[in-house]
Amino acid sequence: MDRLGDLTADARARRHRSGFFAAMYRQTTKAVAREVEGGSFDDDARMARFVALFAGRYLDALRIWQAGQPPTRSWKAAFRADDRSDTLILQHLLLGMNAHINLDLAIAAATLCPGDSIFTLEADFGRVNDILGRLLQPVRDCIGRFSPLLHVLGAVGGDTDDEVLNFSIRVARNDAWQQAVTLAHLDGERWAPAIDSLDRKVAVLARLVAQPGGVLQHAVEVVRHTESHNVVAVIDALYLVEPEPRT
């Protein structure tokens, strides 16, 4: 939590768009930590370790990138976009979520619970996914304050409540569990090639999020021209986002 807060503060001071995902992710981690402290999981101690492993994937990727070394392809796509002012706030967040959910979530789960022990994690894994899902609408509402034509993407792309710019929260969450089960049952020799293959697939999706093409790309341009460029205000707003109450 302290590290995520420091990253957000540093990005805010530099007016850098990397603070968008860092701020949102801090709030996500805060929400999960609150559930751990409240005893909401089957194994709260294990979930505390899971949160640390999961966050560590992002923090390590960012450290590697800032050191001038290549992180995973998925994170490289996200970090490269952070330097671009022509990328929507939503795209910045989706690129980070793409790398962290579609790649990191499965790896963290399989690392923590190898072999058949992965199945003991399923219920708690689902509870984490529930928190991610409950953050979706508050994050969209937050972005909408700075991107008044954000709804145009839905009108053009025909996205559902959980899907936009070729990225679906629901699909990502479901796929992450299936990938976790697969990785958990791989031996040492097959582990690295499997992760590399998954990273390549996730990186393809990142390109679609960053450059959707066709009519949707034109919609992105329309939204971009009306979006606020007040990076600090956006970071501050995302830093306060809270998940919707559990129904």
C-alpha positions as CSV (number, residue, x, y, z in Angstrom):
1,M,0.0,0.0,0.0
2,D,2.8,2.4,0.9
3,R,4.6,1.6,-2.4
4,L,1.5,2.1,-4.5
5,G,0.9,5.4,-2.7
6,D,4.5,6.5,-3.3
7,L,4.1,5.6,-7.0
8,T,0.9,7.6,-7.3
9,A,2.4,10.6,-5.5
10,D,5.5,10.5,-7.7
11,A,3.4,10.4,-10.9
12,R,1.2,13.2,-9.6
13,A,4.2,15.4,-9.0
14,R,5.5,14.7,-12.5
15,R,2.0,15.0,-14.0
16,H,2.6,11.6,-15.5
17,R,-0.2,9.4,-16.7
18,S,1.2,6.3,-15.0
19,G,-0.5,7.7,-12.0
20,F,-3.9,6.8,-13.4
21,F,-3.4,3.0,-13.0
22,A,-1.3,3.3,-9.9
23,A,-4.1,5.3,-8.1
24,M,-6.8,3.0,-9.2
25,Y,-4.8,-0.1,-8.3
26,R,-4.0,1.3,-4.8
27,Q,-7.8,1.6,-4.2
28,T,-8.3,-1.9,-5.5
29,T,-5.6,-3.3,-3.2
30,K,-7.0,-1.2,-0.3
31,A,-10.5,-2.8,-0.9
32,V,-9.1,-6.3,-0.9
33,A,-7.0,-5.6,2.2
34,R,-10.1,-4.3,3.9
35,E,-11.9,-7.6,3.2
36,V,-8.8,-9.6,4.5
37,E,-8.9,-7.6,7.7
38,G,-12.6,-8.2,8.0
39,G,-12.2,-12.0,7.7
40,S,-14.2,-12.2,4.5
41,F,-12.0,-15.0,2.9
42,D,-11.8,-18.7,3.6
43,D,-8.1,-18.2,4.4
44,D,-7.3,-14.6,5.2
45,A,-3.6,-15.2,5.8
46,R,-3.2,-16.9,2.4
47,M,-5.1,-14.0,0.8
48,A,-2.7,-11.5,2.4
49,R,0.1,-13.4,0.7
50,F,-1.8,-13.5,-2.6
51,V,-2.4,-9.7,-2.5
52,A,1.4,-9.2,-2.0
53,L,2.3,-11.6,-4.8
54,F,-0.2,-10.0,-7.1
55,A,0.8,-6.4,-6.4
56,G,4.5,-7.5,-6.7
57,R,4.0,-8.5,-10.3
58,Y,3.0,-4.9,-11.2
59,L,5.7,-3.3,-9.0
60,D,8.4,-5.5,-10.4
61,A,7.3,-4.8,-14.0
62,L,7.4,-1.1,-13.3
63,R,10.8,-1.3,-11.6
64,I,12.2,-3.2,-14.6
65,W,10.7,-0.7,-17.0
66,Q,12.1,2.3,-15.1
67,A,15.5,0.6,-15.1
68,G,15.5,0.6,-18.9
69,Q,14.9,-3.1,-19.2
70,P,12.0,-4.8,-21.0
71,P,9.2,-6.1,-18.8
72,T,6.6,-8.6,-20.1
73,R,5.1,-7.6,-23.4
74,S,1.8,-6.9,-21.8
75,W,3.2,-4.4,-19.3
76,K,5.5,-2.9,-22.0
77,A,2.4,-1.9,-24.0
78,A,0.8,-0.3,-20.9
79,F,3.9,1.6,-19.8
80,R,4.6,2.8,-23.4
81,A,1.1,4.3,-23.5
82,D,1.8,6.2,-20.2
83,D,4.1,8.5,-22.1
84,R,1.4,9.3,-24.7
85,S,-1.0,12.2,-24.3
86,D,-3.2,11.0,-27.2
87,T,-4.3,7.9,-25.2
88,L,-7.7,8.1,-23.4
89,I,-7.8,7.8,-19.6
90,L,-9.9,4.7,-20.1
91,Q,-7.3,3.2,-22.4
92,H,-4.5,3.8,-19.8
93,L,-6.5,2.0,-17.2
94,L,-7.6,-0.9,-19.5
95,L,-4.0,-1.5,-20.6
96,G,-2.9,-1.8,-17.0
97,M,-5.9,-4.0,-16.2
98,N,-5.2,-6.1,-19.3
99,A,-1.6,-6.9,-18.2
100,H,-2.5,-7.3,-14.5
101,I,-5.7,-9.4,-14.8
102,N,-5.1,-11.4,-18.0
103,L,-1.5,-12.2,-17.1
104,D,-0.4,-11.4,-13.6
105,L,-3.5,-12.7,-11.7
106,A,-3.2,-16.2,-13.1
107,I,0.6,-16.3,-12.4
108,A,0.1,-15.1,-8.8
109,A,-2.6,-17.7,-8.1
110,A,-0.6,-20.6,-9.6
111,T,2.6,-19.5,-7.8
112,L,0.8,-19.4,-4.4
113,C,-1.2,-22.6,-4.9
114,P,0.6,-25.1,-7.2
115,G,-0.9,-28.4,-8.3
116,D,-4.3,-29.4,-7.1
117,S,-4.0,-26.9,-4.2
118,I,-5.1,-24.3,-6.7
119,F,-8.7,-25.6,-6.3
120,T,-8.7,-24.6,-2.6
121,L,-8.2,-21.0,-3.8
122,E,-11.2,-20.9,-6.2
123,A,-13.7,-19.4,-3.8
124,D,-11.4,-16.7,-2.5
125,F,-10.2,-16.0,-6.1
126,G,-13.9,-15.4,-6.9
127,R,-14.2,-13.0,-4.1
128,V,-11.3,-11.0,-5.4
129,N,-12.9,-11.0,-8.8
130,D,-16.1,-9.7,-7.2
131,I,-14.2,-6.7,-5.8
132,L,-12.8,-6.0,-9.3
133,G,-16.3,-6.2,-10.7
134,R,-17.7,-3.8,-8.1
135,L,-15.0,-1.2,-9.0
136,L,-16.1,-1.1,-12.6
137,Q,-19.0,1.4,-12.5
138,P,-17.3,3.7,-9.9
139,V,-14.3,3.9,-12.1
140,R,-16.4,4.6,-15.2
141,D,-18.3,7.3,-13.3
142,C,-15.0,8.8,-12.2
143,I,-13.6,8.9,-15.8
144,G,-16.9,10.3,-17.1
145,R,-16.2,13.5,-15.0
146,F,-13.2,14.2,-17.2
147,S,-14.3,12.5,-20.4
148,P,-17.8,13.9,-21.2
149,L,-18.2,11.9,-24.5
150,L,-17.1,8.6,-23.1
151,H,-20.5,7.1,-23.8
152,V,-19.8,7.5,-27.5
153,L,-17.5,4.4,-27.3
154,G,-20.4,2.3,-26.1
155,A,-22.7,3.7,-28.8
156,V,-20.2,2.9,-31.5
157,G,-18.7,-0.3,-30.1
158,G,-21.9,-1.8,-28.7
159,D,-20.2,-2.7,-25.5
160,T,-22.0,-4.2,-22.6
161,D,-21.6,-2.9,-19.0
162,D,-18.4,-4.8,-18.6
163,E,-16.9,-4.5,-22.1
164,V,-15.3,-1.6,-23.9
165,L,-12.5,-1.2,-26.5
166,N,-12.3,-5.0,-27.0
167,F,-11.6,-5.6,-23.3
168,S,-14.1,-7.4,-21.1
169,I,-13.8,-7.5,-17.4
170,R,-16.0,-10.6,-17.2
171,V,-14.0,-12.5,-19.8
172,A,-10.7,-11.4,-18.2
173,R,-11.7,-12.6,-14.8
174,N,-13.0,-15.9,-16.0
175,D,-10.0,-16.5,-18.2
176,A,-7.6,-15.7,-15.4
177,W,-8.9,-18.5,-13.3
178,Q,-8.7,-21.0,-16.2
179,Q,-5.1,-19.9,-16.9
180,A,-4.3,-20.2,-13.2
181,V,-5.5,-23.8,-13.1
182,T,-3.4,-24.6,-16.2
183,L,-0.3,-23.0,-14.9
184,A,-0.6,-24.6,-11.5
185,H,-0.3,-28.0,-13.1
186,L,2.7,-27.4,-15.2
187,D,6.2,-28.6,-14.3
188,G,9.2,-26.4,-14.2
189,E,10.2,-26.9,-17.8
190,R,6.8,-25.9,-19.2
191,W,6.2,-23.0,-16.8
192,A,8.2,-20.3,-18.6
193,P,7.1,-21.2,-22.2
194,A,3.5,-21.2,-21.1
195,I,3.8,-17.8,-19.5
196,D,5.5,-16.4,-22.6
197,S,2.7,-17.8,-24.8
198,L,0.1,-16.2,-22.5
199,D,2.0,-12.9,-22.5
200,R,2.0,-12.9,-26.3
201,K,-1.8,-13.3,-26.4
202,V,-2.4,-10.6,-23.8
203,A,-0.1,-8.3,-25.7
204,V,-2.2,-8.7,-28.8
205,L,-5.2,-7.7,-26.9
206,A,-3.3,-4.7,-25.6
207,R,-2.7,-3.5,-29.2
208,L,-6.4,-3.8,-29.8
209,V,-7.2,-1.7,-26.8
210,A,-4.6,0.9,-27.7
211,Q,-5.5,1.0,-31.4
212,P,-9.0,-0.5,-31.9
213,G,-9.1,0.5,-35.6
214,G,-12.1,1.2,-37.9
215,V,-15.1,3.2,-36.7
216,L,-14.2,2.6,-33.1
217,Q,-10.8,4.3,-33.6
218,H,-12.6,7.4,-35.0
219,A,-14.8,7.3,-31.9
220,V,-11.7,7.3,-29.7
221,E,-10.5,10.4,-31.5
222,V,-13.8,12.2,-30.9
223,V,-13.7,11.3,-27.2
224,R,-10.1,12.3,-26.9
225,H,-10.6,15.8,-28.2
226,T,-13.1,16.6,-25.5
227,E,-11.3,14.8,-22.6
228,S,-9.6,16.8,-19.8
229,H,-5.8,16.9,-19.8
230,N,-5.6,17.8,-16.1
231,V,-3.6,14.7,-15.2
232,V,-3.3,15.7,-11.5
233,A,-7.1,16.0,-11.1
234,V,-7.7,12.6,-12.8
235,I,-5.1,11.0,-10.5
236,D,-6.7,12.6,-7.4
237,A,-10.2,11.4,-8.4
238,L,-9.1,7.8,-9.1
239,Y,-7.2,7.8,-5.7
240,L,-10.6,8.2,-4.0
241,V,-12.6,5.5,-6.0
242,E,-14.3,2.9,-3.9
243,P,-16.0,-0.3,-5.0
244,E,-19.8,-0.4,-5.0
245,P,-21.4,-2.0,-1.9
246,R,-21.8,-5.8,-2.1
247,T,-25.4,-6.7,-3.1
